[in-house]
Amino acid sequence: MICWNSCFGPGRARKRNKGAAACQRSDPQLQQWLDEEVSKPLDAAEVAQSAQDPGMAAEMYLASVMLVDDQQDAERAYLDELASALGIDRTLQVHLEQQAKGAA
């Protein structure tokens, strides 16, 4: 499992934290909840439950590939778990990863 913080690299984390800082000033409870949610590990099976059809599953996987650094072992394992949980076969998984790398 990976955390949101590993999905969103340092630059994205900084931007997210800037927005969260404004929230913290206005509602400390909301900020605490947000901090807890962001630090939770992602569960591939839980994420996959949101896919309503194969097209949505493919889009979710593609978006995940674009956000995750698949060069790290934990992130690679997460992507493989997610593909499996989404019912994406290996051929489509490779195709989507190539598509994501082409868009980068």
C-alpha positions in Angstrom: 0.0 0.0 0.0 1.1 3.5 -0.6 0.2 6.9 0.9 -1.2 9.9 -0.8 2.0 11.7 0.0 3.9 9.2 -2.3 1.4 9.7 -5.1 1.8 13.5 -5.0 5.5 14.4 -5.3 7.0 17.2 -3.2 5.8 19.9 -5.6 2.2 18.7 -5.5 2.4 18.1 -1.8 3.5 21.7 -1.3 0.6 23.0 -3.3 -1.9 20.8 -1.5 -0.4 21.9 1.8 -0.7 25.6 0.9 -4.4 25.1 0.3 -4.7 23.1 3.5 -3.0 25.8 5.5 -5.9 28.2 4.7 -8.3 25.5 5.9 -6.4 25.0 9.1 -6.8 28.6 10.1 -10.5 28.4 9.7 -11.3 25.0 11.0 -8.7 23.0 13.0 -11.0 19.9 13.1 -11.3 19.9 9.4 -7.5 20.2 9.1 -7.0 17.3 11.5 -9.4 15.1 9.4 -7.6 16.1 6.2 -4.2 15.3 7.6 -5.4 11.9 8.8 -7.0 11.1 5.4 -3.9 12.2 3.4 -1.6 10.1 5.6 -3.7 6.9 5.3 -2.2 4.2 3.1 -4.2 3.6 -0.1 -5.8 0.2 -0.4 -6.0 -1.0 -4.1 -9.1 -3.1 -3.4 -10.9 -0.1 -1.8 -9.9 2.2 -4.6 -11.1 -0.3 -7.2 -14.6 -0.5 -5.7 -15.3 2.9 -7.2 -15.0 1.6 -10.7 -18.4 1.3 -12.2 -17.5 -0.3 -15.5 -14.4 -1.5 -17.4 -13.9 2.0 -19.0 -13.9 3.7 -15.7 -11.5 1.0 -14.3 -9.0 1.7 -17.2 -9.2 5.5 -16.6 -8.7 5.0 -12.9 -5.6 2.9 -13.6 -4.3 5.3 -16.1 -4.6 8.2 -13.7 -2.9 6.2 -11.0 0.0 5.4 -13.3 0.4 9.1 -14.1 0.5 9.9 -10.4 2.7 7.1 -9.0 6.4 6.7 -9.5 6.4 3.0 -10.7 10.2 2.9 -10.3 9.8 2.3 -6.6 9.0 -1.2 -5.4 6.1 -0.3 -3.2 4.5 1.9 -5.9 5.0 -0.8 -8.5 3.4 -3.4 -6.2 0.5 -1.0 -5.6 -0.1 -0.5 -9.4 -0.1 -4.3 -9.9 -2.5 -4.8 -7.0 -4.7 -2.0 -8.4 -4.7 -3.5 -11.9 -5.7 -6.9 -10.5 -8.4 -5.4 -8.3 -9.8 -3.5 -11.3 -9.9 -6.6 -13.4 -7.3 -5.2 -15.9 -5.4 -7.9 -17.7 -1.6 -7.7 -18.2 -1.9 -6.7 -21.8 -4.1 -3.7 -21.1 -2.0 -2.8 -18.0 1.1 -2.6 -20.2 -0.7 -0.6 -22.8 -2.1 1.9 -20.3 1.4 2.3 -18.7 2.9 3.0 -22.1 0.1 5.5 -22.8 0.8 7.3 -19.5 4.5 7.5 -20.2 3.8 9.0 -23.6 1.7 11.7 -22.0 4.4 12.6 -19.4 
